[in-house]
């Protein structure tokens, strides 16, 4: 079963809605704009909850893994926190 689908008429509709919401929220210069902001956010969130790159690519309907790599950014701060909790060789806890 698929969710109901209705075309938006123009591909810029979502971008316009997102841009207006960003302005209302006082976000003047986001790293990406419009609908792509949502795609970047989704890709990053999926990775953070354990999805594989191929799963992210499937959700975003990418033909190439290289395209998915552009959207899926790794949370470096989160990785640093995780890495710092690992014991150093020879260290006793």
DRENKEDREN-325014 format. One line per 2 residues: their letters; for each residue x, y, z of C-alpha. Coordinates in steps of 0.2 Angstrom, whole numbers, plus 2048, in hexadecimal, padded with zeros to 3 digits. Example, Ala and Ser with C-alpha at 12.3 -4.5 7.8 and 13.67 -1.06 7.14 Angstrom:
<pts>
AS) 83E/7EA/827 | 844/7FB/824
</pts>
This chain:
<pts>
XX) 800/800/800 | 806/811/7FC
XX) 803/822/803 | 7F7/82D/7F9
XX) 800/837/7EC | 7FC/847/7E4
XX) 808/852/7DA | 80C/863/7E0
XX) 80B/86B/7CF | 81C/872/7D0
XX) 82D/86C/7D7 | 830/87D/7DF
XX) 821/87C/7EB | 829/872/7F9
XX) 839/87D/7F7 | 82E/88D/7F9
XX) 825/886/808 | 835/881/811
XX) 83D/892/80D | 82F/89C/814
XX) 82F/891/824 | 842/894/826
XX) 83F/8A7/824 | 831/8A6/831
XX) 83C/89C/83D | 84A/8A9/83B
XX) 856/89E/832 | 85E/8A9/825
XX) 86C/89F/81E | 869/88C/820
XX) 877/880/818 | 86A/87B/80B
XX) 85A/882/806 | 848/87C/801
XX) 844/86A/7FF | 856/865/7FF
XX) 857/86A/811 | 84A/85D/815
XX) 853/850/80B | 864/853/814
XX) 85B/853/825 | 852/843/821
XX) 862/83A/81B | 86C/840/82A
XX) 85E/83A/836 | 85D/829/82D
XX) 870/827/82F | 86F/82C/841
XX) 862/81F/845 | 86C/811/83D
XX) 866/810/82B | 873/80B/81E
XX) 879/816/810 | 86F/80B/804
XX) 85F/80C/80E | 861/81F/80E
XX) 864/81F/7FB | 854/814/7F9
XX) 84A/820/803 | 850/82F/7FA
XX) 84E/825/7E9 | 860/828/7E4
XX) 867/81E/7D5 | 879/820/7DB
XX) 881/81E/7EC | 88C/82D/7E8
XX) 87C/838/7E8 | 877/831/7F9
XX) 888/836/800 | 884/848/7FB
XX) 874/848/806 | 87A/83D/814
XX) 885/847/820 | 88D/83E/82F
XX) 88B/846/840 | 89D/849/844
XX) 899/850/856 | 88F/840/85A
XX) 89D/835/853 | 8AA/83E/85D
XX) 8A0/83C/86D | 89F/829/869
XX) 8B1/827/865 | 8B7/830/875
XX) 8AE/824/87F | 8B8/815/878
XX) 8C7/810/883 | 8D8/814/87D
XX) 8E4/805/87A | 8EC/801/88B
XX) 8E1/80C/895 | 8D8/804/8A4
X) 8C7/80A/8A9
</pts>
